[in-house]
């Protein structure tokens, strides 16, 4: 894990996989998943010449939490990370709920992002408008309730299903 300190003093963590000299691509994993989820893509990233930076969103993995955080706040963190790392242009890969975060970044930083890919996209559980919509499945509602009421149990369940880095 590698962390940077953001302007407000919080830590934003990432893991790097693939070709260190390759084309940069930020991977935004699904709900409750840390950046370790990017380990499953390490070999593919290496073979494709991609430097995969797999991020821990606030409150996940080793990134500091931010109570009452909204989806629209995330692009600022990504912009700070990209600036610190000297990434002028980079791709985005969002999986599940990470897809909503990837789209938020794409909208805000469109001049820096030549390509955004969403796999199995989902709305952001953290947003009330999504939880109130008919688009959130029963299983997703149960996972969200567990994450709110028993975060340690939910975190342990997620870590049990997260691949370890190579």
Buried (B, 14 or more C-beta within 10 A) or exposed (E): BEBBEBEEEBBBBBBBBBBEEBBBBBBBBBBBBBBBBBBBBBEEBBEBEBBBBBBBBBBBBBBBEBEEBEBEEBBBBBBBBBEEBEBEEBBBBBBBBBBBBBBBBBEBBEEBBEEBBBEEBBBBBBBEEBBEEEEBEEEBEEBBEBBEEEEEEBBEBBBEEBEEBE
